[in-house]
């Protein structure tokens, strides 16, 4: 598998170079790519997600979850590829801990990738606002203490 093949890869297995390109693309989506209404690609994506909640869709707790997020992820990947045509959106194997390095985890929350796991983001994404409400003006996370483990089928 090579960059530009259109295949979504497990984030735990991609190179540090690809991770850096992904972060660079996200930063570009927020600072240099704008729709005709002046809203950045990143902020428009966040606005669409937020408005799903505001209109009463159960985008995180109902039957709308899968189709809503599939469309949202596909749209995000299209925008990402406008910035860097060789990138695809990655996936995370949710049975691994996002806070630790492979092979037991995905190392999502590091100083050089997606920032911290439990607080407002610090340096990488510090200018990314959150309009989800509450007391957090910027992106913030509260990753649980244990990773979910898939139950074997009987």
N, C-alpha and C positions, 0 to 999 in steps of 0.2 A: 504494500500500500504506500502510495506517495501522495504528497500534498497536491491538491487540485483534482483528485480522482472522484470527489463528491461523496466520499464515504465518511460517515460519522464514526469517530473513534472513541474508545474508552479513555477518558481524561487521565486515568492513572498510568496509561501506557504511552502517551505522547511525549515528544522531546521537550526539553526546556525551551528550545528555539520556537517550537510551535506554540507553546504556552505564552511566550513573550509576544509573538505575533498576534495572538488572540487578544491579549490585554491592550496592545497597541491599536488594534482594530476597534475595540470598545471605546478607548479614549478618543479616537478619531470620530467615531459615531456621535460622541457627545460634544466635540469641539469644532469639527470641520465639515460635517455632512448635515445639511438642513433641507427640510421640505419647503415648499413654496410659501407656507404660512410662517416661516422663520423658526419653527420648532426643530430642534436637533433630532436626528434619527433615534438616539437613545431616549430622549425625553418623550418622543411620540410613542415609542414602544411602551414605556412606563405608563404613559397617559392611557393607552388602550387597555392595559392590564388593570389599572386603577378604576377605569370607568366600567369594567366588567363587574366589579364589586358594587359600585355606586348605583348601577341599574338593577340591582337585585338578583343577578345571576349567581348561582351557587358555584362559582368557579373553583372553589377549593373544598367543597363539601357535598357536591351533588353529582348528578349524572352528567352535568355539563363539563366536569373537570377534564376528561380526556379529549373530547373534540375541541374545546376552547383552547386548551394549552397546546394541542397539536397545531392548530392554526396559528397561534401566537408564536410558537417556536419556529415554524416554517417561515413566517414573515420575518422574524428576527434573523434567521439564517440568510434569507434573501438580502437583507440590509447589510449583513456582515460580509457577504460576497461582493457587494458593490464596493466595499472598502478594500477587501483583500480577496480576490477571486479564487485563490487557492485554498482558503480556509473553509472548513465545514464546522457546524456546531458539534460540540463534543457531547458525550453522554457520561453519566456517572453511574456506576454499578452501586445501587443503593444498599447492597448488603455489605459494602466495605465502609470503614470509618473515613469520613472526608477530612479528618483532622490529622491523620498520620500518613506517613509515606508508604508506598507500595513495598511489599506485596500485600500487606494487610489493610491498606487504605488507598486513598486517592490523592492525598496532599493538596486538597483544594484551598485550604486556608493557610497560606504562607506569606512571608514578607514580599515575595516576588511574584505571587500569583493573585489570588482573590482576596488577600488581606486577612484579617482576623476572623475567628469563628464566634466570638462572644463579646460583642460591643459594637459601637459605631466603627465603620471602617476608618483607617488612619490615613496613610499616605497615598496608596495606589489609586483609590477611588474616592478620595476625600471630597471632591467637588460634586459628587453625584448626590442629588437630593432625593429624599423620599417623600412622597405625598400620600403615603398610606395612613397618615394620621398619628396621633399619640405624641409623645415627647421627643421623637427622633426626627430631626430635620434632614439627616443624611441616612444613607443606606446603613442598616444595622442588622445584626444576626444574633440569634440565640440558639446555637446548635446544641442538641441534647447530649447528655452524658454518655450514652452508649449508642452504638450503631445498630440498626435493625438487622436481624439475621433472617434469611429466608428459611422457611420451614420445609424440610424434605417431604416430598410426596410419599404417601404410603401405598 
